[in-house]
Amino acid sequence: MSFIKSSIQIDGSPKDVYEMAQNMEKFSDFMPDVEKVTVVEKGDKRAVTEWVTSVEGIPICWTEEDTFDDEQIKIHYRLLEGDLDKFEGSWSFDEADGGTIVTLTVDFDFGMPTLADLLGPILKMKVQENSEMMLAGMKKEIES
């Protein structure tokens, strides 16, 4: 298992950035590794989404449940099914210097011990890079 945490400051209010993050079906418009996000069901406090991403040309697909905490301005997500054994984490949106610090955490396990032993550090680096790319894409979208 691996855990990563990435943060970025975005010139926008926490509420606006939080609302943008809830529109996951738009992520493929500005996040290069996200090929497609399909909303399977959506309510006020919860969504189920199907993801198709690509890491170094390798497709990774999963279905996740996202829960929205409007009071804390946080999103929690967890794997329902897919190419990973574990994939969960959170998004937080904290006011700072007239903008928002967005923090994304990812706790994941590819579920193949042999692969993890051989490629664990590389996989962790790729997930870290992908998370930072997602945050940078969000920043560019909000600030443009």
C-alpha positions in Angstrom: 0.0 0.0 0.0 1.1 3.6 -0.7 -0.1 7.0 0.4 0.5 10.3 -1.3 -0.5 13.9 -0.5 -0.3 16.8 -3.0 -1.3 20.4 -2.5 -1.6 23.5 -4.7 -2.7 27.1 -4.2 -5.5 28.3 -6.5 -6.7 31.9 -6.9 -10.4 31.2 -6.2 -12.7 30.8 -3.3 -12.8 27.5 -1.5 -16.5 27.2 -2.4 -15.9 27.7 -6.1 -13.0 25.3 -6.3 -15.0 22.7 -4.3 -17.9 23.0 -6.6 -15.7 22.6 -9.6 -14.2 19.4 -8.1 -17.7 18.0 -7.7 -18.1 18.2 -11.5 -15.9 15.2 -12.1 -17.4 14.5 -15.6 -15.6 17.7 -16.8 -12.1 16.5 -15.5 -11.2 15.1 -18.9 -11.5 18.6 -20.4 -8.5 19.9 -18.5 -6.7 16.9 -17.0 -4.5 15.1 -19.6 -4.4 11.6 -17.9 -8.2 11.5 -17.4 -9.7 10.1 -20.5 -13.4 9.9 -19.4 -15.4 10.2 -16.2 -19.0 9.0 -16.3 -21.5 9.9 -13.6 -23.5 6.8 -12.8 -25.6 8.4 -10.0 -25.5 11.7 -8.3 -27.3 13.2 -5.3 -26.7 16.2 -3.0 -24.1 14.4 -0.8 -23.0 11.5 -2.9 -21.9 10.5 -6.4 -20.9 7.3 -8.1 -18.5 7.7 -11.0 -16.7 5.5 -13.5 -13.2 6.6 -14.4 -10.9 5.8 -17.4 -7.4 7.1 -17.0 -4.0 6.5 -18.6 -0.7 6.3 -16.8 2.2 6.0 -19.1 -0.2 4.7 -21.8 -1.6 2.0 -19.5 -5.3 2.3 -19.0 -6.6 2.2 -15.4 -10.3 2.0 -14.9 -12.4 2.0 -11.7 -15.7 3.0 -10.2 -15.7 5.1 -7.1 -18.1 6.6 -4.6 -17.6 10.2 -3.7 -19.2 11.8 -0.6 -19.5 15.6 -0.3 -19.2 17.4 3.0 -20.5 20.9 2.3 -19.9 22.1 5.9 -16.2 21.0 6.0 -15.8 21.7 2.2 -14.3 18.2 1.6 -14.8 15.3 -0.7 -14.0 11.8 0.3 -13.8 9.0 -2.3 -13.4 5.2 -2.2 -13.1 2.5 -4.7 -16.2 0.4 -5.4 -14.6 -1.8 -8.1 -11.9 -1.7 -10.7 -8.3 -2.3 -11.6 -6.9 -1.6 -8.1 -7.4 -3.4 -4.8 -7.6 -0.1 -2.8 -8.1 3.4 -3.9 -9.4 6.0 -1.5 -8.7 9.5 -0.2 -9.9 13.0 0.0 -9.9 16.5 -1.4 -9.8 19.4 1.0 -10.3 23.1 0.2 -8.8 25.5 2.7 -8.9 29.3 2.5 -5.4 30.9 2.4 -4.0 34.2 1.3 -7.2 35.2 -0.6 -7.2 31.9 -2.5 -7.6 28.2 -1.7 -5.1 25.5 -0.8 -6.4 22.3 -2.4 -5.0 19.1 -0.9 -5.5 15.7 -2.6 -4.7 12.5 -0.7 -4.6 9.1 -2.3 -4.2 5.8 -0.4 -3.9 3.0 -2.9 -2.8 -0.6 -3.5 -2.5 -2.2 -6.9 -3.1 -5.6 -5.3 -0.2 -7.4 -7.0 2.5 -8.0 -4.3 5.1 -9.0 -6.9 4.4 -5.9 -9.0 4.4 -3.7 -5.9 7.8 -5.2 -4.9 9.3 -4.6 -8.3 7.7 -1.3 -9.3 6.3 0.1 -6.1 8.5 3.3 -6.0 7.8 3.9 -9.7 4.1 3.4 -9.3 4.0 5.7 -6.3 5.9 8.3 -8.2 3.5 8.0 -11.1 0.4 8.4 -8.8 2.1 11.4 -7.3 2.8 13.0 -10.7 -0.8 12.2 -11.8 -2.2 13.9 -8.7 0.0 17.0 -9.2 -1.1 17.1 -12.8 -4.8 16.9 -11.8 -4.3 19.8 -9.3 -2.3 21.9 -11.9 -5.1 21.3 -14.4 -7.7 22.4 -11.9 -5.6 25.5 -11.1 -5.3 26.4 -14.8 -9.1 25.9 -15.4 -10.1 28.1 -12.4 -7.6 30.8 -13.0 -8.2 31.2 -16.7 
